[in-house]
Amino acid sequence: MSQKRTLGVLIAAQIAGSIGIGASVSVGAVLAADLSGSAGWSGSASTMSTLGAALWALPLARVAAARGRRLALSLGWSVSLLGAVLVIAAAVARSFPLTLPAMLLMGAGNAANLQSRFAATDLADERHRGRSLALVVWSSTIGAVAGPNLTKPGASVAEVLGIPPLAGPFVFSAVAAAIATVVLFVALRPDPLARNGSRGRNLRVGWEVLKTSAQARFGVATVALSHTVMVSLMAMTPVHMQEHGAALTIVGLTISLHIAGMFALSPLMGWIADRWGRVRTALAGQAVLVVAVVLAATSGDSMTRVTVGLIVLGAGWSMSTVAGSTLVADSVELARRPAVQGVSDLLMSLVGAIGAALSGVVLSLLTYSGLSLAAGLLVLPVLLFGLAVRDRVPSRV
């Protein structure tokens, strides 16, 4: 019963919070380009948001280890709320420098979103751990798909409030973060970490585990590099589409379909990971990512092909992330799990931030096709690592 209640609360918070994340994704790059006056800075919004998720990963994990998931997750969303308010202020003041720390704060919502998937495994039994994690990932579908399509309603809200049109979607982000904060702080009781007794571990344990466990290292590498492939390509797709004359509504629809690919099929990915094994599923996810980057690289002026590529990219991310994250949860006992998960989220977001930061430069130098192929190269180390570790883990893994 505690596991069902925990999943219900996490799902409710994910739906709300993901609306805010989705609302900011499709306009963040456009807002950054508008305020800075240069398309070269368009990737900074995604970079700072992803970097923020990295910077907040370990502090939130420390709070979780010391005080439980409830306080850690609600804190993450409350900081994201502050960030959304500052983005609106930056748009009103036409201040690009203010946008950067504001997006950094919004990254705390991404960190909370990521840690929620691990919270779903705290009370789950081993046979259904992949499905429990995937169910929370799936719950982001509703909000994440709806969020990017709030550009036009956001402009209407902005008109009523007397703020710039591109600031409107961030009003939805602020409200969504507030709802997620309240839901988690009020309803996530009993705390899942308190129930399984894993609180209070020093986070240095996480690094120690990665030194000794090949399973954990592969899980973290899969999650981090697959996320980087996805972020690097997704961050520049709105800019690429606008350069080819696509309207903001079309950009929003494309990002929505991409996010649907990320989240909508995640229960299936969890079932596959439980049945096939985590390593096999992760390797299959890399193959899907290869298909995605090839589609994007050969899209040319075809917005349809770009959209299909982004959908496939989302599916590859989903398969890789669910399998890799479940493998991380499998690799250590309950008492050390929060520490390892905190390190995993830190590396995932940090490497993703580097990819997002470089994506704008690569786009300028090599075009969208070159960016796609460059991102696809990150699949290679995961494949080699996976093939090396595959025969050294139990069959269920």
C-alpha positions in Angstrom: 0.0 0.0 0.0 2.9 2.4 0.8 4.4 1.8 -2.7 1.1 2.5 -4.4 0.6 5.7 -2.4 4.1 6.8 -3.2 3.7 6.2 -6.9 0.4 8.1 -6.9 1.9 11.2 -5.3 5.0 11.1 -7.5 2.9 10.8 -10.6 0.7 13.7 -9.6 3.7 15.9 -9.0 5.4 14.8 -12.2 2.4 15.7 -14.3 2.3 19.2 -12.8 6.0 19.8 -12.8 6.5 18.5 -16.4 4.0 21.1 -17.7 6.4 23.8 -16.5 9.5 22.1 -18.0 7.7 21.5 -21.3 6.4 25.1 -21.4 10.0 26.4 -21.1 11.7 24.0 -23.5 10.2 25.2 -26.8 10.7 29.0 -26.1 13.9 29.0 -24.0 16.2 28.9 -26.9 14.1 31.5 -28.8 14.0 33.8 -25.8 17.8 33.6 -25.3 18.4 34.4 -28.9 15.9 37.3 -28.7 17.4 38.9 -25.6 21.0 38.4 -26.6 20.5 39.4 -30.2 22.5 36.4 -31.5 21.5 32.9 -32.5 24.9 31.8 -31.1 23.5 32.2 -27.6 20.3 30.3 -28.3 21.7 27.2 -26.7 22.5 29.0 -23.4 19.0 28.5 -22.0 19.1 24.7 -22.3 22.8 24.8 -21.2 22.0 26.7 -18.0 18.9 24.6 -17.2 20.8 21.4 -17.7 23.8 22.7 -15.7 21.4 23.8 -13.0 20.1 20.2 -12.8 23.7 19.1 -12.4 24.5 21.6 -9.7 21.3 20.8 -7.8 21.7 17.0 -8.1 24.0 16.5 -5.2 22.5 19.0 -2.8 19.1 17.5 -3.3 20.5 14.0 -2.8 22.1 15.2 0.4 18.8 16.5 1.6 17.2 13.2 0.6 19.8 11.2 2.5 19.5 13.3 5.6 15.8 14.4 5.6 14.1 12.1 3.1 12.6 12.4 -0.4 9.7 14.6 0.6 11.8 17.6 1.6 14.3 17.1 -1.2 11.8 16.9 -4.1 9.6 19.8 -2.8 12.7 21.9 -2.3 13.8 21.3 -5.9 10.5 22.4 -7.3 10.3 25.5 -5.1 13.7 26.7 -6.4 12.5 26.1 -9.9 9.5 28.3 -9.1 11.9 31.1 -8.2 13.8 30.6 -11.4 10.6 30.9 -13.5 9.7 34.2 -11.8 13.2 35.5 -12.6 13.0 34.5 -16.2 9.8 36.5 -16.5 11.6 39.5 -14.9 14.5 39.1 -17.3 12.1 39.2 -20.3 10.4 42.3 -18.9 13.7 44.0 -18.3 15.2 42.8 -21.6 18.2 41.5 -19.6 19.9 38.5 -21.2 22.4 38.2 -18.3 19.6 37.8 -15.8 18.2 35.0 -17.9 21.3 32.8 -17.2 21.0 32.5 -13.4 17.3 32.3 -13.7 17.5 29.2 -16.0 20.1 27.8 -13.6 17.6 27.9 -10.8 14.9 26.4 -13.0 17.3 23.5 -13.4 16.4 22.5 -9.9 13.0 21.4 -11.2 14.8 19.1 -13.7 16.9 17.7 -10.8 13.7 17.0 -8.8 12.1 15.5 -11.9 15.1 13.1 -12.3 15.2 12.1 -8.6 11.5 11.3 -8.6 12.2 8.3 -10.9 14.6 6.9 -8.3 12.1 7.6 -5.5 9.7 5.2 -7.3 12.2 2.4 -6.7 12.7 2.9 -3.0 9.9 0.6 -2.0 9.6 -1.4 -5.2 10.5 -5.1 -5.3 13.3 -6.2 -7.6 11.0 -7.9 -10.2 9.0 -4.7 -10.8 11.6 -2.1 -10.2 12.0 -1.2 -13.9 8.2 -0.8 -14.3 7.9 1.3 -11.2 10.6 3.7 -12.4 9.2 3.8 -15.9 5.7 4.6 -14.6 6.9 7.8 -13.0 8.8 8.6 -16.1 5.6 8.0 -18.1 3.6 10.3 -15.9 5.6 13.2 -17.3 4.0 12.6 -20.7 0.8 14.6 -20.1 2.5 17.7 -18.9 5.5 17.5 -21.1 3.5 17.1 -24.3 1.1 19.8 -23.3 3.8 22.2 -22.1 5.4 23.1 -25.5 2.0 23.8 -27.0 1.4 26.5 -24.4 3.3 29.0 -26.5 0.1 30.6 -27.9 -1.9 30.5 -24.7 1.2 31.9 -23.0 1.2 34.8 -25.3 -2.4 35.5 -24.4 -1.6 35.3 -20.7 1.4 37.6 -21.3 -0.9 40.2 -23.0 -3.2 40.2 -20.0 -0.3 40.6 -17.6 1.4 43.2 -19.8 4.6 41.2 -20.2 6.5 40.1 -23.4 4.9 37.2 -25.3 7.9 34.9 -24.9 7.6 35.3 -21.1 4.0 33.9 -21.1 4.9 30.2 -21.1 7.1 30.8 -18.0 4.0 31.9 -16.1 2.7 28.4 -16.6 6.2 27.1 -15.5 5.9 29.0 -12.2 2.4 27.8 -11.5 3.3 24.2 -12.3 6.3 24.3 -10.0 4.2 25.7 -7.2 1.7 22.9 -7.6 4.4 20.2 -7.6 6.0 21.7 -4.5 2.7 21.6 -2.5 1.7 18.1 -3.7 5.1 16.6 -2.7 5.5 18.4 0.6 1.9 17.7 1.8 1.2 14.2 0.4 4.5 12.3 0.2 4.0 10.6 3.6 5.3 8.3 4.8 8.6 9.2 3.2 9.9 6.2 1.1 13.5 6.6 2.4 12.3 6.6 6.0 10.4 3.4 5.3 13.4 1.5 3.9 15.9 2.9 6.3 18.4 4.2 3.8 18.7 7.8 5.0 21.8 9.3 6.4 24.6 7.9 4.1 27.5 10.1 3.1 27.4 10.9 -0.6 31.1 10.0 -1.0 29.8 6.4 -0.9 28.4 7.0 -4.4 31.8 7.6 -5.9 33.2 4.6 -4.1 30.5 2.4 -5.5 31.2 3.5 -9.0 34.9 2.6 -8.5 34.0 -1.0 -7.6 30.8 -1.8 -9.6 31.0 -2.2 -13.4 27.2 -2.5 -13.4 26.8 0.9 -11.7 29.4 2.5 -14.0 27.7 1.2 -17.1 24.3 2.3 -15.9 25.6 5.8 -15.2 27.5 6.0 -18.5 24.4 4.9 -20.4 22.2 7.5 -18.8 24.7 10.4 -19.0 25.8 9.9 -22.6 22.3 9.0 -24.0 21.0 12.2 -22.3 23.8 14.2 -23.9 22.9 12.9 -27.4 19.2 13.9 -26.8 19.9 17.3 -25.2 22.5 18.4 -27.8 20.1 17.7 -30.7 16.9 18.8 -29.1 18.3 22.1 -27.9 19.2 23.3 -31.5 16.1 21.8 -33.3 13.9 24.8 -32.6 16.6 27.2 -33.9 17.1 25.0 -37.0 13.3 24.8 -37.7 12.9 28.6 -37.3 15.8 29.2 -39.7 13.8 27.1 -42.3 10.6 29.2 -41.7 8.7 27.0 -39.3 6.2 28.8 -37.1 6.5 28.7 -33.3 3.3 26.5 -33.2 5.0 23.9 -35.5 8.2 24.1 -33.3 6.0 23.5 -30.3 4.3 20.5 -31.9 7.6 19.0 -32.9 9.0 19.3 -29.3 5.7 17.9 -28.0 6.0 14.8 -30.2 9.7 14.4 -29.2 8.8 14.5 -25.5 6.0 12.1 -26.2 8.6 9.7 -27.6 10.6 10.2 -24.4 7.9 9.5 -22.0 4.8 7.9 -23.5 6.4 4.5 -24.1 8.4 4.4 -20.9 6.1 1.7 -19.2 6.9 -0.5 -22.2 10.6 0.2 -21.8 10.3 -0.7 -18.1 8.6 -4.0 -19.0 11.3 -4.7 -21.6 14.1 -3.9 -19.1 12.5 -6.3 -16.5 12.1 -9.1 -19.1 15.1 -8.7 -21.4 17.5 -7.4 -18.8 18.9 -3.9 -18.2 22.1 -4.2 -20.3 20.4 -5.7 -23.4 17.7 -3.0 -23.2 20.3 -0.2 -22.9 22.2 -1.5 -25.9 18.9 -1.6 -27.9 18.3 2.0 -26.9 21.7 3.0 -28.4 20.7 1.4 -31.7 17.5 3.5 -31.7 19.5 6.6 -31.0 21.7 5.8 -34.1 18.5 5.7 -36.2 17.4 9.0 -34.8 20.6 10.9 -35.5 20.7 9.5 -39.1 17.2 10.7 -39.7 18.0 14.2 -38.3 21.3 14.4 -40.3 19.6 13.6 -43.6 16.5 15.8 -43.0 17.6 18.7 -45.1 14.7 21.2 -45.4 12.1 18.5 -44.5 10.4 19.5 -41.3 8.5 16.1 -41.4 11.8 14.2 -41.3 13.1 16.4 -38.5 10.0 15.6 -36.5 10.2 11.9 -37.1 13.9 12.0 -36.1 13.0 13.8 -32.9 10.3 11.2 -32.0 12.8 8.4 -32.5 15.4 10.3 -30.5 12.9 10.5 -27.6 12.2 6.7 -27.8 15.9 5.9 -27.8 16.4 8.2 -24.8 13.5 6.5 -23.0 14.8 3.0 -23.5 18.4 3.9 -22.5 17.4 6.0 -19.5 14.9 3.5 -18.0 17.3 0.6 -18.5 20.4 2.5 -17.2 18.6 4.1 -14.2 17.1 0.7 -13.2 20.6 -0.8 -13.5 21.9 1.8 -11.1 19.2 1.0 -8.6 19.9 -2.7 -9.0 23.7 -2.3 -8.5 23.7 -1.3 -4.8 21.8 -2.1 -1.6 19.2 0.3 -0.3 21.4 2.0 2.2 23.8 3.3 -0.5 21.3 3.9 -3.2 20.6 7.6 -2.7 24.3 8.5 -2.8 24.9 6.6 -6.1 21.7 8.0 -7.6 22.8 11.6 -6.7 26.2 11.0 -8.5 24.3 9.6 -11.5 22.1 12.6 -11.8 25.0 14.9 -11.3 27.0 13.3 -14.2 23.9 13.0 -16.4 23.1 16.7 -16.1 26.7 17.9 -16.2 27.7 16.0 -19.3 24.3 17.1 -20.9 25.1 20.7 -20.1 28.4 20.5 -21.8 26.7 19.0 -24.8 24.0 21.7 -24.9 26.7 24.4 -24.5 28.7 23.0 -27.5 25.7 22.3 -29.6 25.2 26.0 -30.7 28.8 26.3 -31.7 28.7 23.0 -33.6 25.5 24.0 -35.3 27.2 27.3 -36.5 30.3 25.4 -37.8 28.9 22.2 -39.1 25.1 22.9 -39.7 22.3 20.8 -38.2 23.5 17.7 -40.1 27.0 17.9 -38.7 25.6 18.4 -35.2 23.4 15.3 -35.5 26.3 13.1 -36.6 28.6 14.6 -33.9 26.0 13.8 -31.2 25.7 10.3 -32.6 29.3 9.6 -31.9 28.5 9.4 -28.2 26.7 6.2 -28.8 30.0 4.4 -29.5 31.5 4.3 -26.0 28.2 3.1 -24.5 28.0 0.2 -27.0 31.7 -0.8 -26.4 31.2 -0.6 -22.6 27.9 -2.5 -22.8 29.4 -5.3 -24.9 32.3 -5.6 -22.4 30.1 -5.8 -19.3 27.3 -7.9 -20.8 28.8 -11.3 -20.0 29.8 -10.3 -16.4 26.4 -9.5 -15.0 23.4 -11.8 -14.0 21.0 -12.7 -16.7 18.2 -10.6 -15.3 20.4 -7.6 -15.6 
